[in-house]
Amino acid sequence: MSDESTRRERDLILAPNEYAFISDATKGDINVFVGPYKTSLADTDRCVKFDEREKRFRQTDLTSGTSLFKTAPSGFYLVLKNPAEGDKQPSTNGKISTPTLRIGKKINLAGPVSFPLWPGQMARVLQGHHIRSNQYVLARVYDETAARENWKSAVITPNAENAENPIVADAESLTMGKLLVIRGTDVSFYIPPTGIEVVPDENGNLVRDALTLERLEYCLLRDENGSKRYERGPAVIFPEPTEIFHTSEKKDAEGKPTGERTRKFRAIELTPTSGIYVKVVAEYEENGHAYKVGDELFITGNETAIYVPREEHSLNRYNGHEIHYATAIPEGEGRYVLNRKTGTVTLVKGPVMYLPDPRNEVITRKILDAKTCELLYPGNQEALEYNQRLAQEMGLPTRRTLSAAETATASAGSARGELSRKMLAFNSLEVSNSPVGRGLGERAADNFAGDVFERKNAYTEPRTVLLNTKYSGAVATTIRTGYAVLLVDKSGNRRVVVGPTTALLEYDETPQALELSTGKPKTTDHLFTTAFLQTKANKISDIIEVETKDFCTAEIKLSYRVHFEGQKEKWFEVDNYVKFLCDHMRSRVRSAVRKFGIEEFYLNSEPLLRDIILGTAPAPGTDRPGTTFAENGMRIYDVETLAVKIKNAAIETLLVESQREAINHTLALQTAARQLEFTKRNEEIKRERAQVENETKRTSLVLAEEQLKHSHAFALATLAAQQETEEEEAEVRRQAQEHANELADLVLMQKKKTADQQIALDQQALQLRLMEASAEVQAVVEKAKAISPEFVAALNSFGERAMVAKVAEAMGPISLIGGAKRPVVEIIADLLKGTEFAKQLAAKPAANGTHTPTGATA
């Protein structure tokens, strides 16, 4: 590693809001370096960091050893351990020596505050405690001297509803370990002063939830000294510093544990037919009456409708049940009641809701021996078996032992067995914990919080509950929509119940049975027995055999739609209304069909039958009156003809063939009529189409004529506009041409001067070339004296042509400049003065106005 890299690693660079601890390895001193600052560390300097868990310094690199300032913004506070003397923190940047620390001390600093730490200090930033009205903070004094000195420096925001003296506390009463409850009803925001700390709960939460109780709810708080405190809602309950909430496991609607715990409980709802049995465990006085320890109380809904436990009461629970319910004793039944103190058994007759006092009374049952049972219920084997089974359960001797089959039948819990127990109600005298009035009270008892005495029965089970609400309560029946039931009591009173509803039968009421005909056609061979009468949309099907006036037999399958109307009590006047309806309608249909022939009836069976059964409509579009039966309020409001079958197959075949032939003729006529109608309509469409096309052509010509007029006017306007435009454009062009001519004259004058100079130069150059050419020619002439004159003439001609080409090339710019004032021929003659070609140019012009050199070929 290079020296430069090593030097950079030893450089300590601190940004603002950063600091680091540097230890001198030779002395053991630890200094704090505060940014912004830069320095190069010596070889003996080591970067260290304070381990808050082990309370010692550990060496680290510069990057890991750099720390940020401890910052607590507004609404937060900083808990600083081991503060410096005078509570001073590093306030300047650079290297600072560590002062003496007050080891073991702790101070609270409310924000906003930000500073670095001294070596060995520890700090934690906490948010100020926002306390709602149903929350509280549990504070503890950890330094009573500091707490007394700084008690008034706490940051407290009083609740708007309790702005005066939110925390009433005497500073002198603050002792080590004392707990304070800061309630949200008094303080909405709290930061503790030095000497006081906030105690977290078992989940680490600093702000704790109080208990909000609604009506019919209560809670139990237990103190460290063993005392209890009951609080009931509606209220927000704050525990004292030494109190804890009593909790119990939640239960669902079926009474099964849910695994969750609750701190609040439902009060017990009592009615005049329910009560609770409590024992007094501490003396107290209420409403002028003094209660001693050991007193037993039976509290019912007549005295207390809503019961909330109190610390002087302990609940007596029997077999897991706290609430005692009254037993329903109907009319004509009774219960045997045993006095626990005297042993006397009395008979309580109904109708009554009997609530025995568990302090003195208990309901018992009497088992009949075989002889008595046979005397009271001769031939009733089920009653005998039931009493013998009860005797076996109690261990009493019986005249004979029940067989296994009889025992299984008696204990199967069937509907027949339950009904027999209802029949033997006079000696089946069990406690009936009726479900009436249960619910809120029983759910509250499942989570009851208070003292309980568990008790068991020594000699009998008066509170053994045989819960089968299907048979233990009143007989109920559900009547669906469109049905009715007739109930008759023993006095002959009748009651019709129409659904949808659930009907509760009186004790002596029984439903009247209907026996209805079945089959098709309807007969009485197999009757259908039911207690439910369908009063709406009742459907009755039947088959009627009829004979027409031409002695043909037919079979009609019908379906009647029936309503029951009018007084409900008359609906059950006819025991078999199906037979009554079918017999009447058979007679009516047979009588009406005899007036028609087989063909007329067969072809029009459905409308004829509807007229016969439902009658004719009083006006078109109205409903038919239908057939009404005054005997029981029954009315046929609709009928469906399902089938009409002729008994004689040959007649049916002829009718079918005749009908088929008539249908064929009808279809042929309809086809011809449709063809004629198609032809008429087609021709009408053609005529209408020709008229439309003619009208379209005439309209097109008129539109074309108007279009030509508009086009002619447009063309004239266009020509006029074009002429005016051309005149304006000609004027513009003329003016532009004048300007262009003036500019061209200037350009030509400039070019002429340039050309004159160029011509002078060209003439000099030409003279030089001519002199060179003459010298060359002379040399050639000398060399070619032996050449024939014709060859010489050819060479001359060739040379002249080349010279002409050169002259033409040179005359290009000259002709452009001076051609307008002097002929080109004169210019060339001046240039070629003294040459043979100049002589040819000096010849007179030919008759066509062109110069032809003398002796030259055309």
KAVENCOR-V429084 format. One line per field, one symbol per residue. phi: phi as a letter, one per 30 degrees, with the letter a starting at -180 (. if undefined). psi: psi as a letter, one per 30 degrees, with the letter a starting at -180 (. if undefined). burial: 1 if it has 24 or more other C-alpha atoms within 12 Angstrom, else 0. A space follows every 10 residues. Layout:
phi=???
psi=???
burial=???
//
This chain:
phi=.ddddddddd dcbcdeibaa cccdddcidb ccccddabac dddddbdbbd dddchacbdb ddddddbced bbddicbccc ciddeihcce bbcjdbdddd ccdjdbbcbd ddaaadcdej dbbbcbdedd cddcbabccb dcbddddddc edcddbcddd dbdchdbcac edddceidcb ccdddcbcbb bdddjbbccd ddciddccdd ccccdibbbb cccddjdbbc bbddacccdd eccbddbbdd bddcicdcic cbcbbdddcc bdcbabcbbd cadabbhicc ccdjdcbccc ddcbdbcceb ddcbddcchi cccccdcdcd dibabdccdd ccidcccccc dacccddddb bbdbbccddd ddddddbdic dddddddddd ddddicdbdb cddddddddd cdiddddddd dddcddcccd dcddddidkd ddddddcdcl dbcdbbdcba bdcdccdbdd cdcddbbccd dibbbccbcd didcbcccdd acccddeccb dddcccdbjb ddbcdbdcca cccdcbhdbb cabccbbddc iccbccccbc cbccbidddd dcdcdcdddd dddddddddd dddddcdddd dddbdddddd dddcicddae icdddicccd dbidbdcabb ddabbddddd dddddddddd dddddddddd dddddddddd dddddddddd dddddddddd dddddddddd dddddddddd dddddddddd dddddddddd dddddddddd ddddddddde ddddddeddd dddddddddd dddcdddddd dddddedddd dddddddddd dedddddcdd cbdddddddd dcdjcddddd ddddddddjc dcddiddd
psi=kleeeeeeff kjjklkglll kkkjfeffkk lkkklkkklk klffkkklkk jfefhlkkkl leeffkllkj kjakfllkjk khllkghklk fllakkkkak kikflklkjk lkkkllllkf lkkkkkkljj jlfgllkjkk jfjeeeeeeg efgkjkjkkf fifkiejjkk effjlkfkkk jjkffekfkk kllkfklkkl afggkeklkl jjklkglllk kklfgfllkk kllklkkkll fgllkkllkl kafggkkffl klfllklkkk lfgllljlkk fkklkkhgkk klkfkkkjkl feejejkkll ffkkkjkjhg kekkllkjjl kgllkkkkkf efgkklkkll kkjkjkjfff lkkllkkkle eeeeeeikgi eeeeeeeeee eeefglklel kkleeeeeef gfgleeeeee eeehffgihl kjikfkflce eeeefehkjl kkjkllkefl ifgkkijife ffakkkkkjl kgllkkkkaf fgkkkkkklk ljkkklegkk kkkkjkkllj lklgejkjkl fkkjfkhkkk klkkklklfg hkklkkjljk kklklbkeff fgekeifeee eeeeeeeeee eeffflleee eefheeeeee eeefllkflk fllkfakkjf eggkkjflkk jekjkkejee eeeeeeeeee eeeeeeeeee eeeeeeeeee eeeeeeeeee eeeeeeeeee eeeeeeeeee eeeeeeeeee eeeeeeeeee eeeeeeeeee eeeeeeeeee eeeeeeeeee eeeeeeeeee eeeeeeeeee eefhffklee eeeeeeeeee eeeeeeeeef fefeeeegff fkkeeeeeee egkfleeeee ffllklfggl kjkkflk.
burial=0000000001 0111001111 1110000001 1111100000 1000111111 0000001000 0100111111 1100111111 1111001011 1011111110 1000111111 0001111111 1110111111 1111111111 1111011101 1001111110 0000011000 0001000111 1111111111 1111111110 0000011111 1110011111 1100000111 1100011111 1001110101 0000000000 0111111111 1111111111 1000000000 0000011111 1000011111 1111111100 1111111111 0011111100 0000000100 0011111100 1111111111 0010000000 0111111111 1000000000 0100000001 1000001111 1101111111 1111111101 1111111111 0100000000 0111100000 1111001010 0011111100 0001111100 0010101011 1101111000 1100000000 1111110111 1111111100 0111111111 1111100111 1111111111 1100110111 0110010110 1110110111 1111100000 0000011110 0111111111 1001110000 0100100000 0000000000 0000000000 0000000000 0000000000 0000000000 0000000000 0000000000 0000000000 0000000000 0100100010 0110010001 0000000000 0000000000 0000000001 0010001001 1011101100 0001101110 1100111111 1100000000 00000000
//
